[in-house]
């Protein structure tokens, strides 16, 4: 399917042989890409910085500056570091490919090029670029919404930083996948985004809430889930789950669903511990900060009631890491 003119991917072709550039042009132009050309390494680096292509096809054997050095410089420059590089080369030894991958290349195409192979590799890596850009956009949305929640609430921005790091550390400690723990770090700041929908008179009230006010406050879990919405993105799906379920309790007395035990999603069970612990050990308008010993004792007391009884001991063992996070991100 041809691209619309304004959305056509830009591909930079770098080769000191005009014949090779011509061959690649014939292979790729029918797919509707915007093609840029450079006949040596220095010009290729300059073109990458100026035009920010979506992909670079780079010859290795060039005079003055070979493709390896071009790749090294591209990856060392923050302006061009994220542009994927495919080497197009006559070199086919394992050591040549290994060296290229070590420098940051994403693929190799061997000369003489086969049109079907070039097109397939280019399409694959352009799809990956699109996916990465989409993920970056989703992350920015999550972070911006988290900031919006901070402006509305009376908690500090550093609360969400600390509790997010606590949650990530706990996920790692119980053996969760690193990628899942990383998503938890990024999704956890969204846990109270629903407070955007709570009236200031209730949210910022310095004293205790009455029964009617408390009923309104409890709606922030569903409001948060509605704000985030349902998504196929694992990160946004996790953020929604956390917003909806982080006030559920292990014994079933939480809200909004009254979920019990392992029916509460793991991400929400982890965030519940991290959130409450940091709230207890932080100054609030309605209370002084608790000592770490008192807060840890509270977690132990509430294990099997408020909190997952298997997660609490794992969190307690993280005390040195928790103290380091508190020191780094102190209010």
C-alpha positions in Angstrom: 0.0 0.0 0.0 1.5 3.4 -1.0 2.2 5.9 1.8 0.6 9.3 1.9 3.2 11.9 0.9 3.5 13.4 4.4 3.8 10.1 6.2 6.3 8.3 3.9 9.2 6.8 5.8 12.6 8.4 5.1 15.5 6.1 4.3 19.1 7.3 4.1 21.3 5.2 1.7 25.1 5.6 2.3 27.5 4.0 -0.2 30.6 5.4 -2.0 29.6 3.5 -5.2 26.9 5.3 -7.3 26.0 2.0 -8.9 25.1 0.5 -5.6 23.0 3.5 -4.7 21.2 3.2 -8.0 20.4 -0.5 -7.4 19.0 0.3 -3.9 17.0 3.2 -5.3 15.4 0.9 -7.9 14.6 -1.7 -5.2 13.0 0.7 -2.7 11.4 3.6 -4.7 8.5 1.5 -5.8 7.4 1.1 -2.2 6.9 4.8 -1.8 9.8 5.7 0.6 11.4 9.0 0.6 15.0 8.2 -0.2 18.1 10.3 0.8 21.6 9.6 -0.5 25.2 10.1 0.7 28.3 9.0 -1.1 30.7 8.9 1.9 30.6 8.5 5.7 30.9 12.1 6.7 28.0 13.1 4.3 26.0 10.2 5.7 26.4 11.4 9.3 25.5 15.0 8.3 22.4 13.8 6.4 21.3 11.7 9.4 21.6 14.7 11.7 19.8 17.1 9.4 17.0 14.9 8.0 16.5 12.4 10.9 15.7 9.4 8.7 13.6 6.5 9.9 16.3 4.0 8.8 19.8 4.0 7.4 21.2 1.5 4.9 24.9 1.7 5.3 27.8 0.3 3.2 30.8 -1.0 5.3 33.7 -0.8 2.9 34.1 3.0 2.1 37.3 5.1 1.9 38.3 7.6 4.6 35.5 6.6 7.0 34.2 3.0 6.9 30.6 2.0 7.8 31.6 0.8 11.2 32.9 4.2 12.2 29.9 5.9 10.7 27.6 3.6 12.8 29.7 4.2 15.9 29.4 8.0 15.5 25.7 7.8 14.8 25.1 5.8 18.0 27.3 8.1 20.1 25.2 11.2 19.1 21.9 11.6 21.0 20.4 13.2 17.8 20.9 10.0 15.8 21.4 7.3 18.4 17.9 5.8 18.0 17.9 5.6 14.1 18.2 1.9 13.2 21.2 1.0 10.9 21.2 -1.9 8.5 24.6 -2.7 7.0 24.6 -3.5 3.3 27.9 -5.2 2.6 29.9 -7.8 0.8 31.4 -8.9 4.1 29.7 -12.0 5.3 32.0 -13.5 8.0 30.5 -14.0 11.5 33.1 -11.7 13.0 32.0 -8.9 10.6 28.4 -9.3 11.7 29.3 -9.6 15.4 31.3 -6.4 15.2 28.4 -4.6 13.5 25.9 -5.7 16.1 28.2 -4.6 18.9 28.3 -1.1 17.4 24.5 -1.0 17.4 23.4 -2.1 13.9 20.0 -3.9 13.8 20.6 -6.1 10.7 22.9 -7.1 7.8 22.1 -7.4 4.1 24.7 -9.1 2.0 25.8 -7.9 -1.5 24.8 -8.5 -4.2 21.5 -7.6 -2.8 18.3 -9.5 -3.4 15.4 -7.1 -3.9 12.9 -9.3 -1.9 15.3 -9.5 1.0 16.0 -5.8 1.1 12.3 -4.9 1.0 11.5 -7.4 3.7 14.2 -6.3 6.1 13.3 -2.6 5.5 9.6 -3.2 6.2 10.4 -5.2 9.3 12.6 -2.5 10.8 10.3 0.3 9.9 7.4 -1.5 11.6 9.6 -1.8 14.7 10.3 2.0 14.5 6.6 2.6 14.4 6.0 0.4 17.4 8.7 2.1 19.4 7.3 5.5 18.6 3.9 4.4 19.7 5.2 3.0 22.9 7.1 6.3 23.6 3.9 8.2 23.0 1.9 6.0 25.4 4.6 6.5 28.0 4.4 10.2 27.6 0.6 10.1 28.1 1.0 8.0 31.3 3.6 10.4 32.7 1.6 13.5 31.8 -1.6 12.2 33.3 0.4 11.3 36.4 1.6 14.9 36.7 -2.0 16.1 36.3 -3.0 14.0 39.3 -0.2 15.5 41.4 -1.4 19.0 40.7 -4.8 18.1 41.9 -3.8 16.3 45.1 -2.0 17.5 48.2 0.6 14.8 48.0 4.0 15.6 46.6 5.3 14.5 43.2 8.1 12.7 45.0 5.5 10.4 46.7 4.7 8.8 43.3 8.4 8.5 42.4 9.2 6.8 45.7 6.2 4.4 45.7 6.8 3.5 42.1 10.4 2.5 42.9 9.2 0.6 45.9 6.8 -1.3 43.7 9.4 -2.1 41.0 11.8 -3.3 43.7 9.1 -5.6 45.2 8.2 -7.0 41.8 11.8 -7.9 41.1 12.2 -9.4 44.6 9.4 -11.9 44.0 10.8 -12.9 40.6 8.6 -11.0 38.2 10.0 -10.5 34.6 12.2 -7.4 34.4 10.0 -6.0 31.6 6.9 -6.4 33.8 8.7 -4.7 36.7 9.7 -1.9 34.5 6.1 -1.4 33.3 5.1 -1.3 36.9 7.5 1.5 37.6 5.9 3.5 34.8 2.3 2.6 35.5 2.3 3.0 39.3 2.3 6.8 39.3 -1.2 6.6 37.7 -2.7 4.9 40.7 -4.6 8.0 42.0 -5.3 9.7 38.7 -9.0 9.4 39.4 -8.6 12.1 42.1 -8.8 14.6 39.3 -12.6 13.9 39.4 -13.0 14.5 43.2 -14.2 18.0 44.3 -11.5 20.1 46.0 -13.7 20.6 49.0 -13.4 16.8 49.7 -9.9 16.1 48.3 -8.2 18.9 50.1 -10.2 18.8 53.3 -7.8 19.0 56.3 -10.0 17.1 58.7 -11.7 13.7 58.6 -14.2 13.0 55.9 -17.8 12.2 56.9 -19.6 9.2 55.5 -21.1 11.1 52.5 -17.7 12.6 51.6 -15.9 9.3 52.0 -18.4 7.7 49.5 -17.5 10.4 47.0 -13.7 9.9 47.6 -14.0 6.2 47.0 -15.2 6.8 43.5 -11.7 7.9 42.5 -10.8 4.3 41.7 -13.4 3.9 39.0 -12.9 7.5 37.8 -9.2 6.7 37.3 -9.9 3.5 35.4 -12.3 5.4 33.2 -9.8 8.2 32.5 -7.1 5.7 31.4 -9.6 3.5 29.5 -9.1 0.0 28.1 -6.1 -0.6 25.9 -4.2 -3.4 24.2 -1.0 -1.7 25.4 0.4 -3.7 28.4 1.6 -0.5 30.0 -1.8 1.3 29.8 -3.7 -1.9 30.7 -1.6 -2.2 33.8 -2.1 1.5 34.7 -5.9 1.0 34.4 -5.8 -2.1 36.6 -3.7 -0.3 39.3 -6.0 2.7 39.3 -9.1 0.5 39.7 -7.8 -2.0 42.2 -5.1 -0.5 44.4 -7.6 0.0 47.3 -8.8 -3.6 47.3 -7.9 -5.5 50.4 -6.7 -9.1 50.8 -9.6 -9.9 53.1 -12.2 -8.6 50.7 -13.1 -5.4 52.6 -11.6 -3.0 50.1 -13.2 -1.1 47.2 -14.6 -0.6 44.6 -15.2 -4.3 43.8 -14.6 -6.0 47.2 -12.1 -8.4 45.5 -10.4 -10.9 47.8 -7.0 -12.6 47.9 -5.5 -13.5 44.5 -8.6 -12.2 42.7 -6.9 -8.8 43.2 -4.4 -8.3 40.3 -0.8 -8.7 41.4 0.2 -5.2 40.2 -2.5 -3.7 42.4 -1.4 -5.8 45.4 2.1 -4.6 45.0 1.2 -1.0 44.6 -1.1 -1.1 47.6 1.9 -2.0 49.8 4.2 0.6 48.2 1.6 3.4 48.3 0.5 2.9 51.9 4.1 2.5 53.2 5.2 5.8 51.6 2.0 7.6 52.8 2.6 6.4 56.3 6.3 7.5 56.3 5.5 10.9 54.8 4.2 14.1 56.4 0.6 14.9 55.5 -1.5 17.9 56.5 -3.5 15.6 58.7 -0.6 13.6 60.3 3.2 13.5 61.0 5.4 11.0 59.3 5.7 7.6 60.9 9.0 6.0 61.6 10.2 3.2 59.3 9.9 0.8 62.2 6.3 1.7 62.9 5.4 1.6 59.2 7.0 -1.9 58.8 5.2 -3.1 61.9 1.9 -1.9 60.5 2.5 -3.9 57.2 3.2 -7.0 59.3 0.1 -6.5 61.3 -2.0 -6.0 58.2 -0.6 -9.0 56.3 -3.5 -11.3 55.4 -6.0 -8.5 56.2 -5.1 -5.4 54.0 -2.1 -6.8 52.2 -1.0 -10.0 50.5 0.7 -12.0 53.3 3.4 -13.3 50.9 4.3 -9.9 49.6 4.8 -8.2 53.0 7.8 -10.3 54.1 9.4 -9.8 50.7 8.9 -6.0 51.1 10.4 -6.1 54.6 13.6 -7.7 53.2 14.0 -4.8 50.9 14.6 -2.3 53.7 18.1 -1.2 52.6 16.8 -0.5 49.1 13.8 1.3 50.4 15.9 3.5 52.6 18.1 4.3 49.6 15.1 5.4 47.5 13.8 7.5 50.4 17.1 9.2 50.7 17.4 9.9 47.0 13.8 11.2 46.6 13.3 12.9 49.9 10.6 15.6 50.1 
